[in-house]
Amino acid sequence: MPVPFETLIPYGIMIAMFGITGTGLHVIKGIQNGGKKPRWGLDQWDRYAPSPVEPYAIARSNANSTAT
């Protein structure tokens, strides 16, 4: 017994929407990362944010520093 093609239309729409959503998420992630591939497994160095003010001990040991 053949299946009418009208019964398969909702399944086709669902599969198309999964593809559109996945592609959209991939594009958005690429745009947010400056067009580069996403990076996985960042190590401690990649998460490092330097302090704008040097610690007192380093300031005292540096001859070029203006801190007293």
C-alpha positions in Angstrom: 0.0 0.0 0.0 1.6 3.3 -1.1 2.1 6.2 1.4 0.7 9.5 0.1 3.5 12.1 -0.1 1.4 14.6 1.9 2.2 12.5 5.0 5.9 13.0 4.5 5.8 16.8 4.2 6.0 17.5 8.0 9.0 15.2 8.3 10.7 17.0 5.5 10.0 20.4 7.1 11.4 19.1 10.5 14.6 17.8 8.9 15.0 21.1 6.9 14.5 23.1 10.1 17.2 21.1 11.9 19.6 21.8 9.1 18.8 25.5 8.9 19.2 25.8 12.7 22.5 24.0 12.8 23.9 26.0 9.9 22.7 29.3 11.5 24.3 28.4 14.8 27.6 27.5 13.0 27.6 30.8 11.2 26.8 32.9 14.3 29.6 31.1 16.2 32.0 31.9 13.4 31.0 35.5 13.3 31.4 35.9 17.1 34.9 34.4 16.8 36.1 36.8 14.1 35.5 34.3 11.3 37.9 31.7 12.8 37.1 28.2 13.9 36.1 27.8 17.5 38.8 26.9 20.0 38.5 24.0 22.3 40.4 23.1 25.5 41.8 26.5 26.4 44.6 26.3 28.8 45.5 28.6 31.7 47.6 30.9 29.5 44.6 31.6 27.2 42.5 32.6 30.2 45.2 34.9 31.7 44.2 38.6 31.9 47.1 40.8 33.0 46.6 43.2 35.8 46.8 46.9 34.7 48.6 47.7 38.0 51.8 45.9 38.8 52.2 44.4 42.2 54.2 46.4 44.8 57.1 43.8 45.0 57.6 44.0 41.2 57.3 47.8 41.2 60.1 48.0 43.9 62.4 45.7 42.0 62.1 47.4 38.6 64.5 50.3 38.2 62.4 51.9 35.5 59.2 52.0 37.5 57.8 55.2 38.9 56.1 53.6 41.9 57.6 54.3 45.3 
